[in-house]
């Protein structure tokens, strides 16, 4: 069974790009454009990994992370932060990786493969 990745970003171009990248490499995907939708999607889809933008409408990335990390069923889900903000390595200390936009798709894929196979 394919591993599932939740792509959380408010930029539809980034979402489309990452979803296509992951699907082309054998992963299932789901996506959300803000933290509120992302939390509901996480509970429904139970992804194996989350890529997370930090700046989004309705719910900022770190706040979304705090909410889902308090849920016993979701708290162990690994997160890759992908953001254009500076200092992103400090935003979510338990993230398995932080990647600056614009990003190298091969780098993101390697992190995903190293994290969930």
C-alpha positions in Angstrom: 0.0 0.0 0.0 1.4 3.4 -1.0 2.3 5.9 1.7 0.2 9.0 1.9 1.4 12.6 2.0 -0.6 15.6 3.0 0.5 18.8 1.2 -0.5 21.9 3.2 0.1 25.2 1.3 -2.0 28.2 0.4 -0.3 28.5 -3.0 -2.2 26.3 -5.5 0.8 26.1 -7.8 3.0 24.7 -5.0 0.2 22.3 -4.0 -0.2 21.1 -7.6 3.6 20.8 -8.1 4.2 18.8 -4.9 1.1 16.6 -5.4 2.3 15.7 -9.0 5.9 15.1 -7.8 4.8 12.8 -5.0 2.2 10.9 -7.2 4.8 10.5 -10.0 7.0 8.8 -7.4 4.4 6.3 -6.1 2.8 8.2 -3.2 -0.8 8.9 -2.5 -1.6 12.5 -1.7 -4.2 14.8 -0.2 -3.9 18.5 0.2 -5.2 21.5 2.2 -4.9 25.2 1.6 -5.0 26.3 5.3 -4.5 24.9 8.8 -8.2 24.5 9.5 -8.8 22.3 6.4 -5.5 20.6 7.1 -6.5 19.5 10.6 -9.8 18.0 9.3 -7.9 16.3 6.4 -5.4 14.8 8.8 -8.1 13.3 11.0 -9.9 11.9 8.0 -6.9 10.7 5.9 -4.3 9.8 8.5 -1.3 10.7 6.3 2.1 9.2 6.8 3.8 12.5 6.3 2.9 16.2 6.1 4.6 19.0 4.0 3.8 22.2 5.7 3.9 25.9 4.7 4.2 28.3 7.6 2.3 31.4 6.2 -1.3 30.5 5.4 -4.7 32.1 5.9 -6.9 31.1 8.9 -4.3 29.1 10.7 -0.5 29.7 10.8 1.7 26.6 10.2 3.2 26.4 13.8 -0.3 26.8 15.4 -1.6 24.0 13.1 1.3 21.8 14.1 0.7 22.4 17.8 -3.0 21.4 17.4 -2.3 18.2 15.6 0.6 17.2 17.8 -1.7 17.2 20.8 -3.9 14.5 19.1 -2.7 11.0 20.2 -3.5 9.5 16.8 -1.6 12.2 14.8 1.2 13.4 17.0 3.9 11.1 15.6 3.2 12.2 12.0 6.5 13.5 10.5 6.5 17.0 9.1 8.7 18.7 6.5 8.4 22.5 6.6 8.6 24.1 3.2 8.5 27.8 3.4 9.8 31.1 1.9 10.2 32.6 5.4 13.6 33.2 6.9 14.4 31.4 10.1 12.1 28.5 9.3 14.4 26.0 11.0 13.2 27.5 14.3 9.5 27.5 13.6 8.8 23.8 14.2 11.7 22.2 16.1 10.4 18.7 15.7 10.2 18.9 11.9 12.2 16.2 10.2 13.5 18.8 7.8 13.1 22.4 6.7 13.3 23.4 3.1 13.4 26.9 1.7 11.3 28.0 -1.3 12.2 27.9 -4.0 13.1 24.2 -3.4 14.9 21.5 -5.2 12.4 18.7 -5.9 15.1 16.0 -5.7 16.0 17.2 -2.2 12.4 17.1 -1.1 11.9 13.6 -2.5 15.1 12.4 -0.8 13.8 13.7 2.6 10.5 12.0 2.0 12.1 8.7 1.0 14.5 8.8 4.0 11.6 9.5 6.3 8.8 7.2 5.2 10.3 5.0 2.5 
